[in-house]
Amino acid sequence: MHRILFELPFVRLPVYAYGTMLYLSLLVGWMLTLHLAERDGIPRRLARICFLVTAVAALLGARLLFVVTNLDAMRGIGGIFDVASGGLVAYGGFLGGLAGAMACCRVAKVPFLVWADCAVPSLCTGLALTRIGCLLAGCDYGAPSQLPWAVRFPPGSPAFEAHVAQGRIAGDALASLPVHPTQIYEVGAGIGLLAVVLLFRRDRYSAGEALAAFGMGYGVVRAMIEIVRADPQRGWVGPLSTSQFIGLVTAAAALGLFQWLRARRGPGGGCGAVRAW
């Protein structure tokens, strides 16, 4: 775990691992999305605007969902904006970005499903990169496990502090209990989903199928990973964690979208003006 990667010289400003990986995910997403948008005939100027709006809406959504699911932990109004202490939820980012993209595409007169298929691969790269940041920061850790690939976190990490508070280890222990590397599971999910959505882009019959594939795939995978998550700041909807509940709902909605897209295509199929990638 390396929560702080290094300090900037002279000003002694810490550079945090998660923030660095988040910035890298936005940079990679920018380049990938603009490349795919150009191939699908979206003017580069409009693609830049749509990406910026989508990214800002995603960050706002990620913070909003964290605040909503952890209202009791907020220290007044200031706590809502205290991003330095952590607090971004992936599904809030996806839903916020979706809302922002829909609004921007409507104003800019860009076909939303075409744009979505250009942007969704960057969700996969963003998932993989930011979860590396989570691993380095020690957040979003898993439940105790005896599997060969289980990992231990050092003193001061969220997992270590939780295990001490639960009486599972002594305060002077050298490391936490071995836990599921849930961050690595999500890195693998991001890489696997990237391959899937790119295949759907190449072989799609209708714009929007890559979006539907991501929604179905990540919804199911995230619901499964949540079973072995142990960090407390997740919120609950009945017996399901917030992200587990959202994952199952979005997977069902994405399946409905996929079936609708396949049902509405013409006898000859094809994407119309959208070129396959």
N, C-alpha and C positions, 0 to 999 in steps of 0.2 A: 504494500500500500504506500503510495506517494501522493498524499493529498496536495502538497505544494511541490511543484516540479523544481522550481528555483526562484530566486529573488532577482529582480532587475537591479543592476549595479547602480551605485550612487543614491538612487531614491529608495532602495530596499523595499520595493513593492513586490509582494508575493505573486507568483503566477501559478494559479490553481490548475490541477490536472483536469477536473471536469470542465471548467471554463475553456481550457485550451482545446479539448476534444469537441466541445460544442461549437467553438469557432471553426475548427477544422471541418466539422460536419456541414456547416453552412457554406463554407468555401467549396467543398467538393460538390455539394448539392447545387450550388450556383452554376458551376461549370457543366455538370452533367445535365441539369434541367434545360439550360439554354441551348446546349448541343442538340438534345432531343427535340426541343421546341422548334428549332430551325429546320430540322429534318421533317417535322410534321407541318411545316408551312406557317407557323406563327411568327409574325414579325419580331425581330430581336428586341426592339424598343418595348413592345407590349409584353414580351416574355420577361424582361427585366422588372417591369412594374409589377406584374403578377407574382413573380418570385418574391420580391420585397414585401408585398402586402401579405402573401401567404406565410412568409417566415415570421413577420412581426405578429400576425394573428396566432401563429402556432406558439410562440413564446408566451404571449398573453394567456392563451388557453391552457398551456402547461402550468403556469403559475396559478391561474384561477382555480383549476381543479384541485391543486394541492391545498389552497386556502380553504376551499369549500369542505374538503375531507379532513381538515385539521383546524377547524375554527377554534376549538378549545385550547390550541397551542399558540394562537396568535396573541401577541402582546400589544393590544390596542391597534389603532389604524397603522401605526408605523410598522408593525410586524408583517402586515400584508405586503409591504414593499421591501422587506428585508431579505432580498434574494441572496445576499452574501452568506446567510446561515443555511442555505439550501432550500429546496422545495420546488421541483418541476416534475410534473407527471407526464409520462410519454403519451398516454391516451388523451390527456387534455390538449397536448400539442397537436396531435393528429386531428382531433375534432375542431380545435380552433383554426388550424390551417385550412381544413375543409371549408369552414364557414367563410373565412377570409377569401379563399380562392373563388368560391361561388359568387360572392359579392363583387369581387374585382372583375371576374370574367363577364359578369352581367353588364357592368359599366363599360368595360373595354370592348365588349362585343366579341369576345373570344369564346369559341365553343368549349364549355366547361369540361366535357368528357375527354376532348382532345387534350386540353391542358392537363387534366388529371393524369392521363397516361404518360405525359412528359415529366410530371413532378413526382409520381409515385416511386420511381427507382431511387430518388434522393431520400425518400423516407427510409428505405432499406439501408442505404449507406449511412444515413444519420443515426439509425438505430444501432448499427454495429459500432460506429465511432463513439457515440455518447456512452454506450455501455462499457466501453473500455475506460472512459472517464469515471464511470461509477465504480468499476473495479479498483482503479487507482485511488479513488476517494474513500472506498470502503462502504459505500451506501448500497441500498437495495440488496442486502445480503440474504443468503438462504437459511433454511432450517438446518439444525445439526444433522450430520450424515457420516456414515462410516464407509462411504464409497471411496475407491482408490483415488479419485480425482477431487475429493473434497479439499477445501482450502481453509487455512487458519489466518486470522487477522491479528495484527499486533495490538498491544495496549494503547488505549486512546481511540481505537476504531469503534464505530457504532456497534458492531457485533460483539466486541470484547466488553464494552460497557454494559450492553444488554445482558450478557451471560453472567457478569459480576452481579448486576442488580437482581437477577433471577436466582442467585445462589448456586449457579452451576459450576463456577470456577472461583478461585480466590482472587482477591484484588491484586496480589503480587505474581499472578500467573504470567508466563512468558507469552502466551497467545490465547486467542479465543478457542472454543471448541471447533473441530472441523465442521464446515458447513457446505451446503450445496453452492457451487460457484454460479449462482443464478445470472450474474452479469455475463459470464462466458456463454451460458445457454442462449442469452439474447443476442450476443454477438453472432453466434452460429445461426440463429434465426434470421438475423438481418442479412447475412451472406446468402443463406439458402433462399430467402424470399427475393433477393435481388436477382438470382438466377431464374426464379420462377416468373417474375414480372417481365423480365427481358424476353423470355420465351413467349409469353403472352403477347407482348408488343410485336414480336416478329410474326406470330401466327394468328393474331386476332382477326376476328370477323367484323367487329364493331369497336369504335372508340369507347373506352370505359372498361374494357375487359381486364386490363392490367390493374386498374383500380379495384375492381371486384375481386381479382385474384389475391391482391394484397390484403384486402379487408377480411376475406375468408381465412387466408393462411395465418395472418398475425392474430386474428381473433381467437382461433383455436389454440395456437401455440402459446399465446400469452395466458389464456385461461389455464393451460396445463402448468406453465411455469409458476403461476401464482400459488399453486398447491404447495410448492416447496419454498416459497418466499417466507421470511420471518420478520422483516422490518415492520415496525408498528404503524408507521405513518402512511397507511394505505386507504383507510376508510372502509366501511362495510355497507353492503346492501343485503340485509338478511344474512344468510350463511356465506355469501359470496363477497370477496373483496370488490372494491369499486371497479378496478381495472378488469377483474374477472367478469363482472356483470356487464360492463361496457363491451368487453371482448366478445362475449357470447351474442349480445344484441347486434353488434356490428357485423359479426360473421353471418348471422341470419339475414341481415339487411343486404350484405354483399352478395349472398347466394341469390336472393331475390333479384338484385340488380343484374347479376350474370344471366339468370334465366330470362329476364325481360329483354336483355340485349340480344340474346340468341333467338328469342321468339320474334323480335321485330325486324331482324335483318331480312333483306330480300332473298328471293330464291337463289340468286347467284352469289350471295354473301358479299364479302368485300367491305372495305372501310371507306369507300367513297373517295373524298379528297385527302383522307389521312393515309400517308404512306407507312407501310410496315417498317419496323427497324431491324 
